Amino acid sequence: MINFLQTILPIIIYILLIILLIIGIILGVRSIQTLNKVDKVVDDVNDKVQSLNGFFNLIDFTTDKIVSITDRVVEGVSGLIGHIFKRRHVKSDEEEE
């Protein structure tokens, strides 16, 4: 009985290891195929984003110009209002003297 187990158990273990190795190889090949597909999708998305860069640069340039113009308008209006209140303040100081 012991001789039987000493000869059969290593054979069973070797067969199981061979099956495990084959399963590992199959999973490795499938994961490589999946990663290649994912890489193609990422490249496609990257190409599409690159094609939109010009459009985004145009929007960025336009918003920068609009912000610049509105800043100038706000500075002008606030300067005008400040100048008006400064005159009133100066006139009231002159009237007190």
PDB file as gemmi writes it, atoms N, CA and C in Angstrom:
CRYST1    1.000    1.000    1.000  90.00  90.00  90.00 P 1                      
ATOM      1  N   MET A   1       0.802  -1.193   0.000  1.00  0.00           N  
ATOM      2  CA  MET A   1       0.000   0.000   0.000  1.00  0.00           C  
ATOM      3  C   MET A   1       0.855   1.271   0.000  1.00  0.00           C  
ATOM      4  N   ILE A   2       1.920   1.271   0.800  1.00  0.00           N  
ATOM      5  CA  ILE A   2       2.782   2.446   0.871  1.00  0.00           C  
ATOM      6  C   ILE A   2       3.508   2.622  -0.460  1.00  0.00           C  
ATOM      7  N   ASN A   3       3.949   1.559  -1.078  1.00  0.00           N  
ATOM      8  CA  ASN A   3       4.607   1.665  -2.384  1.00  0.00           C  
ATOM      9  C   ASN A   3       3.640   2.212  -3.431  1.00  0.00           C  
ATOM     10  N   PHE A   4       2.411   1.810  -3.330  1.00  0.00           N  
ATOM     11  CA  PHE A   4       1.400   2.292  -4.267  1.00  0.00           C  
ATOM     12  C   PHE A   4       1.222   3.808  -4.126  1.00  0.00           C  
ATOM     13  N   LEU A   5       1.123   4.288  -2.879  1.00  0.00           N  
ATOM     14  CA  LEU A   5       0.952   5.720  -2.642  1.00  0.00           C  
ATOM     15  C   LEU A   5       2.204   6.497  -3.046  1.00  0.00           C  
ATOM     16  N   GLN A   6       3.392   5.906  -2.826  1.00  0.00           N  
ATOM     17  CA  GLN A   6       4.633   6.587  -3.183  1.00  0.00           C  
ATOM     18  C   GLN A   6       4.796   6.719  -4.688  1.00  0.00           C  
ATOM     19  N   THR A   7       4.187   5.856  -5.460  1.00  0.00           N  
ATOM     20  CA  THR A   7       4.306   5.955  -6.914  1.00  0.00           C  
ATOM     21  C   THR A   7       3.145   6.735  -7.531  1.00  0.00           C  
ATOM     22  N   ILE A   8       1.955   6.631  -6.974  1.00  0.00           N  
ATOM     23  CA  ILE A   8       0.777   7.273  -7.562  1.00  0.00           C  
ATOM     24  C   ILE A   8       0.675   8.749  -7.168  1.00  0.00           C  
ATOM     25  N   LEU A   9       0.946   9.104  -5.906  1.00  0.00           N  
ATOM     26  CA  LEU A   9       0.786  10.490  -5.457  1.00  0.00           C  
ATOM     27  C   LEU A   9       1.684  11.473  -6.221  1.00  0.00           C  
ATOM     28  N   PRO A  10       2.952  11.168  -6.461  1.00  0.00           N  
ATOM     29  CA  PRO A  10       3.750  12.110  -7.260  1.00  0.00           C  
ATOM     30  C   PRO A  10       3.206  12.278  -8.681  1.00  0.00           C  
ATOM     31  N   ILE A  11       2.672  11.203  -9.266  1.00  0.00           N  
ATOM     32  CA  ILE A  11       2.108  11.297 -10.614  1.00  0.00           C  
ATOM     33  C   ILE A  11       0.877  12.206 -10.600  1.00  0.00           C  
ATOM     34  N   ILE A  12       0.024  12.045  -9.574  1.00  0.00           N  
ATOM     35  CA  ILE A  12      -1.171  12.893  -9.458  1.00  0.00           C  
ATOM     36  C   ILE A  12      -0.770  14.350  -9.241  1.00  0.00           C  
ATOM     37  N   ILE A  13       0.231  14.594  -8.409  1.00  0.00           N  
ATOM     38  CA  ILE A  13       0.701  15.962  -8.156  1.00  0.00           C  
ATOM     39  C   ILE A  13       1.274  16.574  -9.427  1.00  0.00           C  
ATOM     40  N   TYR A  14       2.058  15.806 -10.193  1.00  0.00           N  
ATOM     41  CA  TYR A  14       2.621  16.307 -11.448  1.00  0.00           C  
ATOM     42  C   TYR A  14       1.526  16.630 -12.457  1.00  0.00           C  
ATOM     43  N   ILE A  15       0.513  15.799 -12.539  1.00  0.00           N  
ATOM     44  CA  ILE A  15      -0.603  16.057 -13.461  1.00  0.00           C  
ATOM     45  C   ILE A  15      -1.341  17.334 -13.055  1.00  0.00           C  
ATOM     46  N   LEU A  16      -1.568  17.507 -11.742  1.00  0.00           N  
ATOM     47  CA  LEU A  16      -2.240  18.712 -11.273  1.00  0.00           C  
ATOM     48  C   LEU A  16      -1.388  19.961 -11.529  1.00  0.00           C  
ATOM     49  N   LEU A  17      -0.078  19.849 -11.355  1.00  0.00           N  
ATOM     50  CA  LEU A  17       0.806  20.984 -11.632  1.00  0.00           C  
ATOM     51  C   LEU A  17       0.817  21.338 -13.120  1.00  0.00           C  
ATOM     52  N   ILE A  18       0.783  20.310 -13.978  1.00  0.00           N  
ATOM     53  CA  ILE A  18       0.734  20.563 -15.418  1.00  0.00           C  
ATOM     54  C   ILE A  18      -0.572  21.272 -15.785  1.00  0.00           C  
ATOM     55  N   ILE A  19      -1.685  20.829 -15.201  1.00  0.00           N  
ATOM     56  CA  ILE A  19      -2.979  21.482 -15.454  1.00  0.00           C  
ATOM     57  C   ILE A  19      -2.947  22.936 -14.964  1.00  0.00           C  
ATOM     58  N   LEU A  20      -2.381  23.151 -13.776  1.00  0.00           N  
ATOM     59  CA  LEU A  20      -2.263  24.504 -13.237  1.00  0.00           C  
ATOM     60  C   LEU A  20      -1.401  25.387 -14.130  1.00  0.00           C  
ATOM     61  N   LEU A  21      -0.309  24.850 -14.649  1.00  0.00           N  
ATOM     62  CA  LEU A  21       0.565  25.597 -15.554  1.00  0.00           C  
ATOM     63  C   LEU A  21      -0.163  25.956 -16.845  1.00  0.00           C  
ATOM     64  N   ILE A  22      -0.931  25.020 -17.390  1.00  0.00           N  
ATOM     65  CA  ILE A  22      -1.684  25.285 -18.622  1.00  0.00           C  
ATOM     66  C   ILE A  22      -2.738  26.370 -18.381  1.00  0.00           C  
ATOM     67  N   ILE A  23      -3.428  26.309 -17.243  1.00  0.00           N  
ATOM     68  CA  ILE A  23      -4.423  27.332 -16.914  1.00  0.00           C  
ATOM     69  C   ILE A  23      -3.750  28.696 -16.758  1.00  0.00           C  
ATOM     70  N   GLY A  24      -2.595  28.729 -16.126  1.00  0.00           N  
ATOM     71  CA  GLY A  24      -1.849  29.989 -15.971  1.00  0.00           C  
ATOM     72  C   GLY A  24      -1.440  30.576 -17.306  1.00  0.00           C  
ATOM     73  N   ILE A  25      -0.991  29.719 -18.230  1.00  0.00           N  
ATOM     74  CA  ILE A  25      -0.603  30.204 -19.560  1.00  0.00           C  
ATOM     75  C   ILE A  25      -1.821  30.761 -20.297  1.00  0.00           C  
ATOM     76  N   ILE A  26      -2.941  30.065 -20.221  1.00  0.00           N  
ATOM     77  CA  ILE A  26      -4.166  30.536 -20.893  1.00  0.00           C  
ATOM     78  C   ILE A  26      -4.604  31.881 -20.318  1.00  0.00           C  
ATOM     79  N   LEU A  27      -4.586  32.012 -19.004  1.00  0.00           N  
ATOM     80  CA  LEU A  27      -4.974  33.283 -18.380  1.00  0.00           C  
ATOM     81  C   LEU A  27      -4.000  34.401 -18.756  1.00  0.00           C  
ATOM     82  N   GLY A  28      -2.730  34.094 -18.845  1.00  0.00           N  
ATOM     83  CA  GLY A  28      -1.738  35.092 -19.244  1.00  0.00           C  
ATOM     84  C   GLY A  28      -1.965  35.583 -20.665  1.00  0.00           C  
ATOM     85  N   VAL A  29      -2.241  34.647 -21.585  1.00  0.00           N  
ATOM     86  CA  VAL A  29      -2.491  35.031 -22.980  1.00  0.00           C  
ATOM     87  C   VAL A  29      -3.753  35.878 -23.083  1.00  0.00           C  
ATOM     88  N   ARG A  30      -4.794  35.482 -22.375  1.00  0.00           N  
ATOM     89  CA  ARG A  30      -6.048  36.252 -22.421  1.00  0.00           C  
ATOM     90  C   ARG A  30      -5.873  37.647 -21.816  1.00  0.00           C  
ATOM     91  N   SER A  31      -5.093  37.743 -20.739  1.00  0.00           N  
ATOM     92  CA  SER A  31      -4.879  39.067 -20.141  1.00  0.00           C  
ATOM     93  C   SER A  31      -4.071  39.956 -21.084  1.00  0.00           C  
ATOM     94  N   ILE A  32      -3.124  39.386 -21.813  1.00  0.00           N  
ATOM     95  CA  ILE A  32      -2.369  40.171 -22.794  1.00  0.00           C  
ATOM     96  C   ILE A  32      -3.294  40.659 -23.907  1.00  0.00           C  
ATOM     97  N   GLN A  33      -4.195  39.807 -24.377  1.00  0.00           N  
ATOM     98  CA  GLN A  33      -5.144  40.217 -25.412  1.00  0.00           C  
ATOM     99  C   GLN A  33      -6.060  41.329 -24.901  1.00  0.00           C  
ATOM    100  N   THR A  34      -6.505  41.205 -23.663  1.00  0.00           N  
ATOM    101  CA  THR A  34      -7.368  42.232 -23.076  1.00  0.00           C  
ATOM    102  C   THR A  34      -6.623  43.552 -22.951  1.00  0.00           C  
ATOM    103  N   LEU A  35      -5.373  43.503 -22.515  1.00  0.00           N  
ATOM    104  CA  LEU A  35      -4.589  44.729 -22.385  1.00  0.00           C  
ATOM    105  C   LEU A  35      -4.343  45.376 -23.749  1.00  0.00           C  
ATOM    106  N   ASN A  36      -4.172  44.581 -24.789  1.00  0.00           N  
ATOM    107  CA  ASN A  36      -4.010  45.143 -26.133  1.00  0.00           C  
ATOM    108  C   ASN A  36      -5.277  45.865 -26.580  1.00  0.00           C  
ATOM    109  N   LYS A  37      -6.441  45.280 -26.277  1.00  0.00           N  
ATOM    110  CA  LYS A  37      -7.709  45.929 -26.630  1.00  0.00           C  
ATOM    111  C   LYS A  37      -7.869  47.237 -25.854  1.00  0.00           C  
ATOM    112  N   VAL A  38      -7.539  47.219 -24.575  1.00  0.00           N  
ATOM    113  CA  VAL A  38      -7.640  48.425 -23.755  1.00  0.00           C  
ATOM    114  C   VAL A  38      -6.684  49.487 -24.286  1.00  0.00           C  
ATOM    115  N   ASP A  39      -5.496  49.093 -24.695  1.00  0.00           N  
ATOM    116  CA  ASP A  39      -4.520  50.031 -25.246  1.00  0.00           C  
ATOM    117  C   ASP A  39      -5.046  50.681 -26.521  1.00  0.00           C  
ATOM    118  N   LYS A  40      -5.722  49.913 -27.372  1.00  0.00           N  
ATOM    119  CA  LYS A  40      -6.305  50.474 -28.591  1.00  0.00           C  
ATOM    120  C   LYS A  40      -7.388  51.492 -28.255  1.00  0.00           C  
ATOM    121  N   VAL A  41      -8.221  51.189 -27.261  1.00  0.00           N  
ATOM    122  CA  VAL A  41      -9.281  52.120 -26.863  1.00  0.00           C  
ATOM    123  C   VAL A  41      -8.680  53.404 -26.310  1.00  0.00           C  
ATOM    124  N   VAL A  42      -7.649  53.284 -25.485  1.00  0.00           N  
ATOM    125  CA  VAL A  42      -7.004  54.461 -24.910  1.00  0.00           C  
ATOM    126  C   VAL A  42      -6.371  55.311 -26.012  1.00  0.00           C  
ATOM    127  N   ASP A  43      -5.733  54.688 -26.982  1.00  0.00           N  
ATOM    128  CA  ASP A  43      -5.156  55.435 -28.093  1.00  0.00           C  
ATOM    129  C   ASP A  43      -6.233  56.158 -28.889  1.00  0.00           C  
ATOM    130  N   ASP A  44      -7.367  55.507 -29.117  1.00  0.00           N  
ATOM    131  CA  ASP A  44      -8.463  56.124 -29.851  1.00  0.00           C  
ATOM    132  C   ASP A  44      -9.008  57.334 -29.097  1.00  0.00           C  
ATOM    133  N   VAL A  45      -9.197  57.193 -27.802  1.00  0.00           N  
ATOM    134  CA  VAL A  45      -9.690  58.316 -26.992  1.00  0.00           C  
ATOM    135  C   VAL A  45      -8.674  59.446 -26.999  1.00  0.00           C  
ATOM    136  N   ASN A  46      -7.402  59.113 -26.909  1.00  0.00           N  
ATOM    137  CA  ASN A  46      -6.349  60.129 -26.920  1.00  0.00           C  
ATOM    138  C   ASN A  46      -6.352  60.886 -28.244  1.00  0.00           C  
ATOM    139  N   ASP A  47      -6.517  60.196 -29.362  1.00  0.00           N  
ATOM    140  CA  ASP A  47      -6.572  60.855 -30.668  1.00  0.00           C  
ATOM    141  C   ASP A  47      -7.764  61.802 -30.751  1.00  0.00           C  
ATOM    142  N   LYS A  48      -8.905  61.378 -30.238  1.00  0.00           N  
ATOM    143  CA  LYS A  48     -10.096  62.231 -30.271  1.00  0.00           C  
ATOM    144  C   LYS A  48      -9.925  63.461 -29.388  1.00  0.00           C  
ATOM    145  N   VAL A  49      -9.288  63.304 -28.243  1.00  0.00           N  
ATOM    146  CA  VAL A  49      -9.054  64.448 -27.358  1.00  0.00           C  
ATOM    147  C   VAL A  49      -8.068  65.414 -28.014  1.00  0.00           C  
ATOM    148  N   GLN A  50      -7.043  64.881 -28.664  1.00  0.00           N  
ATOM    149  CA  GLN A  50      -6.075  65.734 -29.345  1.00  0.00           C  
ATOM    150  C   GLN A  50      -6.725  66.528 -30.465  1.00  0.00           C  
ATOM    151  N   SER A  51      -7.716  65.939 -31.133  1.00  0.00           N  
ATOM    152  CA  SER A  51      -8.395  66.661 -32.208  1.00  0.00           C  
ATOM    153  C   SER A  51      -9.229  67.814 -31.658  1.00  0.00           C  
ATOM    154  N   LEU A  52      -9.624  67.751 -30.395  1.00  0.00           N  
ATOM    155  CA  LEU A  52     -10.413  68.821 -29.780  1.00  0.00           C  
ATOM    156  C   LEU A  52      -9.544  69.888 -29.104  1.00  0.00           C  
ATOM    157  N   ASN A  53      -8.237  69.694 -29.054  1.00  0.00           N  
ATOM    158  CA  ASN A  53      -7.361  70.658 -28.380  1.00  0.00           C  
ATOM    159  C   ASN A  53      -7.451  72.049 -28.999  1.00  0.00           C  
ATOM    160  N   GLY A  54      -7.530  72.133 -30.317  1.00  0.00           N  
ATOM    161  CA  GLY A  54      -7.639  73.435 -30.971  1.00  0.00           C  
ATOM    162  C   GLY A  54      -8.901  74.166 -30.557  1.00  0.00           C  
ATOM    163  N   PHE A  55      -9.994  73.433 -30.477  1.00  0.00           N  
ATOM    164  CA  PHE A  55     -11.264  74.018 -30.054  1.00  0.00           C  
ATOM    165  C   PHE A  55     -11.170  74.527 -28.616  1.00  0.00           C  
ATOM    166  N   PHE A  56     -10.565  73.732 -27.725  1.00  0.00           N  
ATOM    167  CA  PHE A  56     -10.427  74.156 -26.336  1.00  0.00           C  
ATOM    168  C   PHE A  56      -9.492  75.354 -26.210  1.00  0.00           C  
ATOM    169  N   ASN A  57      -8.444  75.402 -27.027  1.00  0.00           N  
ATOM    170  CA  ASN A  57      -7.548  76.560 -27.008  1.00  0.00           C  
ATOM    171  C   ASN A  57      -8.278  77.817 -27.463  1.00  0.00           C  
ATOM    172  N   LEU A  58      -9.153  77.688 -28.467  1.00  0.00           N  
ATOM    173  CA  LEU A  58      -9.942  78.829 -28.930  1.00  0.00           C  
ATOM    174  C   LEU A  58     -10.880  79.313 -27.830  1.00  0.00           C  
ATOM    175  N   ILE A  59     -11.539  78.391 -27.136  1.00  0.00           N  
ATOM    176  CA  ILE A  59     -12.435  78.770 -26.035  1.00  0.00           C  
ATOM    177  C   ILE A  59     -11.644  79.445 -24.921  1.00  0.00           C  
ATOM    178  N   ASP A  60     -10.467  78.924 -24.601  1.00  0.00           N  
ATOM    179  CA  ASP A  60      -9.622  79.506 -23.550  1.00  0.00           C  
ATOM    180  C   ASP A  60      -9.198  80.918 -23.926  1.00  0.00           C  
ATOM    181  N   PHE A  61      -8.780  81.114 -25.166  1.00  0.00           N  
ATOM    182  CA  PHE A  61      -8.366  82.439 -25.635  1.00  0.00           C  
ATOM    183  C   PHE A  61      -9.534  83.417 -25.566  1.00  0.00           C  
ATOM    184  N   THR A  62     -10.721  82.976 -26.006  1.00  0.00           N  
ATOM    185  CA  THR A  62     -11.905  83.839 -25.993  1.00  0.00           C  
ATOM    186  C   THR A  62     -12.290  84.231 -24.572  1.00  0.00           C  
ATOM    187  N   THR A  63     -12.290  83.271 -23.663  1.00  0.00           N  
ATOM    188  CA  THR A  63     -12.651  83.600 -22.272  1.00  0.00           C  
ATOM    189  C   THR A  63     -11.621  84.523 -21.636  1.00  0.00           C  
ATOM    190  N   ASP A  64     -10.338  84.349 -21.966  1.00  0.00           N  
ATOM    191  CA  ASP A  64      -9.318  85.258 -21.440  1.00  0.00           C  
ATOM    192  C   ASP A  64      -9.552  86.690 -21.915  1.00  0.00           C  
ATOM    193  N   LYS A  65      -9.906  86.857 -23.184  1.00  0.00           N  
ATOM    194  CA  LYS A  65     -10.166  88.194 -23.715  1.00  0.00           C  
ATOM    195  C   LYS A  65     -11.415  88.803 -23.078  1.00  0.00           C  
ATOM    196  N   ILE A  66     -12.458  87.999 -22.894  1.00  0.00           N  
ATOM    197  CA  ILE A  66     -13.684  88.502 -22.273  1.00  0.00           C  
ATOM    198  C   ILE A  66     -13.409  88.923 -20.835  1.00  0.00           C  
ATOM    199  N   VAL A  67     -12.634  88.136 -20.113  1.00  0.00           N  
ATOM    200  CA  VAL A  67     -12.287  88.484 -18.730  1.00  0.00           C  
ATOM    201  C   VAL A  67     -11.472  89.758 -18.694  1.00  0.00           C  
ATOM    202  N   SER A  68     -10.555  89.929 -19.631  1.00  0.00           N  
ATOM    203  CA  SER A  68      -9.739  91.133 -19.691  1.00  0.00           C  
ATOM    204  C   SER A  68     -10.603  92.364 -19.929  1.00  0.00           C  
ATOM    205  N   ILE A  69     -11.549  92.249 -20.862  1.00  0.00           N  
ATOM    206  CA  ILE A  69     -12.430  93.382 -21.163  1.00  0.00           C  
ATOM    207  C   ILE A  69     -13.319  93.704 -19.969  1.00  0.00           C  
ATOM    208  N   THR A  70     -13.911  92.690 -19.341  1.00  0.00           N  
ATOM    209  CA  THR A  70     -14.778  92.957 -18.191  1.00  0.00           C  
ATOM    210  C   THR A  70     -13.987  93.525 -17.018  1.00  0.00           C  
ATOM    211  N   ASP A  71     -12.727  93.108 -16.839  1.00  0.00           N  
ATOM    212  CA  ASP A  71     -11.899  93.685 -15.779  1.00  0.00           C  
ATOM    213  C   ASP A  71     -11.668  95.175 -16.026  1.00  0.00           C  
ATOM    214  N   ARG A  72     -11.404  95.536 -17.264  1.00  0.00           N  
ATOM    215  CA  ARG A  72     -11.197  96.953 -17.591  1.00  0.00           C  
ATOM    216  C   ARG A  72     -12.468  97.760 -17.345  1.00  0.00           C  
ATOM    217  N   VAL A  73     -13.620  97.199 -17.731  1.00  0.00           N  
ATOM    218  CA  VAL A  73     -14.886  97.903 -17.517  1.00  0.00           C  
ATOM    219  C   VAL A  73     -15.148  98.085 -16.027  1.00  0.00           C  
ATOM    220  N   VAL A  74     -14.928  97.041 -15.252  1.00  0.00           N  
ATOM    221  CA  VAL A  74     -15.162  97.129 -13.802  1.00  0.00           C  
ATOM    222  C   VAL A  74     -14.205  98.131 -13.168  1.00  0.00           C  
ATOM    223  N   GLU A  75     -12.950  98.129 -13.579  1.00  0.00           N  
ATOM    224  CA  GLU A  75     -11.996  99.097 -13.036  1.00  0.00           C  
ATOM    225  C   GLU A  75     -12.402 100.524 -13.391  1.00  0.00           C  
ATOM    226  N   GLY A  76     -12.862 100.709 -14.619  1.00  0.00           N  
ATOM    227  CA  GLY A  76     -13.292 102.046 -15.032  1.00  0.00           C  
ATOM    228  C   GLY A  76     -14.501 102.519 -14.254  1.00  0.00           C  
ATOM    229  N   VAL A  77     -15.489 101.646 -14.103  1.00  0.00           N  
ATOM    230  CA  VAL A  77     -16.703 102.023 -13.367  1.00  0.00           C  
ATOM    231  C   VAL A  77     -16.375 102.285 -11.904  1.00  0.00           C  
ATOM    232  N   SER A  78     -15.561 101.434 -11.301  1.00  0.00           N  
ATOM    233  CA  SER A  78     -15.226 101.641  -9.886  1.00  0.00           C  
ATOM    234  C   SER A  78     -14.389 102.906  -9.715  1.00  0.00           C  
ATOM    235  N   GLY A  79     -13.511 103.206 -10.680  1.00  0.00           N  
ATOM    236  CA  GLY A  79     -12.748 104.452 -10.606  1.00  0.00           C  
ATOM    237  C   GLY A  79     -13.649 105.660 -10.735  1.00  0.00           C  
ATOM    238  N   LEU A  80     -14.630 105.585 -11.633  1.00  0.00           N  
ATOM    239  CA  LEU A  80     -15.573 106.689 -11.817  1.00  0.00           C  
ATOM    240  C   LEU A  80     -16.407 106.905 -10.557  1.00  0.00           C  
ATOM    241  N   ILE A  81     -16.910 105.819  -9.988  1.00  0.00           N  
ATOM    242  CA  ILE A  81     -17.710 105.933  -8.755  1.00  0.00           C  
ATOM    243  C   ILE A  81     -16.845 106.464  -7.616  1.00  0.00           C  
ATOM    244  N   GLY A  82     -15.621 105.969  -7.520  1.00  0.00           N  
ATOM    245  CA  GLY A  82     -14.715 106.464  -6.471  1.00  0.00           C  
ATOM    246  C   GLY A  82     -14.405 107.934  -6.660  1.00  0.00           C  
ATOM    247  N   HIS A  83     -14.252 108.364  -7.906  1.00  0.00           N  
ATOM    248  CA  HIS A  83     -13.962 109.774  -8.188  1.00  0.00           C  
ATOM    249  C   HIS A  83     -15.165 110.650  -7.821  1.00  0.00           C  
ATOM    250  N   ILE A  84     -16.388 110.169  -8.116  1.00  0.00           N  
ATOM    251  CA  ILE A  84     -17.591 110.933  -7.784  1.00  0.00           C  
ATOM    252  C   ILE A  84     -17.719 111.088  -6.279  1.00  0.00           C  
ATOM    253  N   PHE A  85     -17.525 110.005  -5.521  1.00  0.00           N  
ATOM    254  CA  PHE A  85     -17.641 110.098  -4.068  1.00  0.00           C  
ATOM    255  C   PHE A  85     -16.500 110.914  -3.468  1.00  0.00           C  
ATOM    256  N   LYS A  86     -15.357 110.902  -4.095  1.00  0.00           N  
ATOM    257  CA  LYS A  86     -14.233 111.698  -3.596  1.00  0.00           C  
ATOM    258  C   LYS A  86     -14.539 113.178  -3.765  1.00  0.00           C  
ATOM    259  N   ARG A  87     -15.162 113.561  -4.887  1.00  0.00           N  
ATOM    260  CA  ARG A  87     -15.534 114.959  -5.107  1.00  0.00           C  
ATOM    261  C   ARG A  87     -16.546 115.410  -4.059  1.00  0.00           C  
ATOM    262  N   ARG A  88     -17.542 114.560  -3.804  1.00  0.00           N  
ATOM    263  CA  ARG A  88     -18.547 114.929  -2.797  1.00  0.00           C  
ATOM    264  C   ARG A  88     -17.909 115.065  -1.426  1.00  0.00           C  
ATOM    265  N   HIS A  89     -16.975 114.186  -1.141  1.00  0.00           N  
ATOM    266  CA  HIS A  89     -16.294 114.234   0.150  1.00  0.00           C  
ATOM    267  C   HIS A  89     -15.442 115.500   0.229  1.00  0.00           C  
ATOM    268  N   VAL A  90     -14.773 115.856  -0.847  1.00  0.00           N  
ATOM    269  CA  VAL A  90     -13.948 117.075  -0.871  1.00  0.00           C  
ATOM    270  C   VAL A  90     -14.841 118.295  -0.766  1.00  0.00           C  
ATOM    271  N   LYS A  91     -15.995 118.334  -1.439  1.00  0.00           N  
ATOM    272  CA  LYS A  91     -16.905 119.470  -1.368  1.00  0.00           C  
ATOM    273  C   LYS A  91     -17.446 119.633   0.037  1.00  0.00           C  
ATOM    274  N   SER A  92     -17.783 118.538   0.698  1.00  0.00           N  
ATOM    275  CA  SER A  92     -18.315 118.668   2.062  1.00  0.00           C  
ATOM    276  C   SER A  92     -17.244 119.132   3.010  1.00  0.00           C  
ATOM    277  N   ASP A  93     -15.980 118.784   2.795  1.00  0.00           N  
ATOM    278  CA  ASP A  93     -14.891 119.271   3.638  1.00  0.00           C  
ATOM    279  C   ASP A  93     -14.691 120.758   3.434  1.00  0.00           C  
ATOM    280  N   GLU A  94     -14.816 121.253   2.187  1.00  0.00           N  
ATOM    281  CA  GLU A  94     -14.649 122.669   1.901  1.00  0.00           C  
ATOM    282  C   GLU A  94     -15.797 123.475   2.520  1.00  0.00           C  
ATOM    283  N   GLU A  95     -16.995 122.917   2.515  1.00  0.00           N  
ATOM    284  CA  GLU A  95     -18.149 123.632   3.086  1.00  0.00           C  
ATOM    285  C   GLU A  95     -18.021 123.749   4.596  1.00  0.00           C  
ATOM    286  N   GLU A  96     -17.393 122.764   5.251  1.00  0.00           N  
ATOM    287  CA  GLU A  96     -17.227 122.817   6.705  1.00  0.00           C  
ATOM    288  C   GLU A  96     -16.222 123.865   7.109  1.00  0.00           C  
ATOM    289  N   GLU A  97     -15.256 124.143   6.254  1.00  0.00           N  
ATOM    290  CA  GLU A  97     -14.229 125.133   6.622  1.00  0.00           C  
ATOM    291  C   GLU A  97     -14.787 126.487   6.425  1.00  0.00           C  
TER     292      GLU A  97                                                      
END                                                                             
